[in-house]
Amino acid sequence: MKQEQIDRINELARKAKTPEGLTEAEQAEQAVLRRAYIDSVLGNLKGQLDHTYLVDEQGRRRKLKQKEG
């Protein structure tokens, strides 16, 4: 996610706290930007966990597995 998008999320959050609030178009934009931010964070986390290994007492490495459910 680009820094400009994060700045816009923060700008909308600050404006939402003011008495004038957000217009419907701004609320929709905020929802889209928040979803993109969450997807970006989750993607980065998944990528990091995909390259994470556990080492047991014997020194054997095994890849983390995704939980079912």
C-alpha positions as CSV (number, residue, x, y, z in Angstrom):
1,M,0.0,0.0,0.0
2,K,1.3,3.4,-0.9
3,Q,2.0,6.1,1.7
4,E,-0.5,8.4,-0.1
5,Q,-3.3,5.9,0.6
6,I,-2.3,5.6,4.2
7,D,-2.2,9.4,4.5
8,R,-5.7,9.6,3.0
9,I,-7.0,7.0,5.5
10,N,-5.7,9.1,8.3
11,E,-7.1,12.3,6.8
12,L,-10.6,10.7,6.5
13,A,-10.3,9.4,10.1
14,R,-9.5,12.9,11.4
15,K,-12.3,14.4,9.4
16,A,-14.8,11.8,10.7
17,K,-14.1,13.0,14.2
18,T,-15.1,16.6,13.3
19,P,-18.6,18.0,13.7
20,E,-19.1,18.0,9.9
21,G,-18.2,14.3,9.6
22,L,-17.8,12.5,6.3
23,T,-20.0,12.6,3.2
24,E,-21.4,9.3,1.9
25,A,-18.8,9.4,-0.9
26,E,-16.0,9.8,1.7
27,Q,-17.4,7.0,3.8
28,A,-17.4,4.7,0.8
29,E,-13.8,5.8,0.0
30,Q,-12.8,5.2,3.6
31,A,-14.3,1.7,3.6
32,V,-12.4,0.8,0.4
33,L,-9.1,2.2,1.6
34,R,-9.5,0.4,5.0
35,R,-10.2,-2.9,3.3
36,A,-7.2,-2.5,1.0
37,Y,-5.0,-1.7,4.1
38,I,-6.2,-4.8,5.9
39,D,-5.7,-7.0,2.9
40,S,-2.2,-5.6,2.5
41,V,-1.3,-6.3,6.2
42,L,-2.7,-9.8,6.0
43,G,-0.9,-10.5,2.8
44,N,2.4,-9.3,4.3
45,L,1.8,-11.4,7.5
46,K,1.0,-14.5,5.4
47,G,4.1,-14.0,3.3
48,Q,6.2,-13.8,6.5
49,L,4.6,-16.9,8.0
50,D,5.1,-18.8,4.8
51,H,8.9,-18.4,5.3
52,T,8.9,-19.3,9.0
53,Y,10.2,-22.6,10.3
54,L,10.0,-24.3,13.7
55,V,13.1,-26.0,15.1
56,D,12.7,-28.9,17.4
57,E,15.0,-30.2,20.1
58,Q,17.0,-32.3,17.6
59,G,17.5,-29.3,15.4
60,R,15.1,-30.4,12.7
61,R,13.4,-27.6,10.9
62,R,9.7,-27.9,9.8
63,K,7.6,-25.5,8.0
64,L,4.6,-23.9,9.8
65,K,1.3,-25.4,8.6
66,Q,-1.9,-23.4,8.2
67,K,-4.6,-24.3,10.7
68,E,-7.8,-25.9,9.3
69,G,-11.1,-24.3,10.1
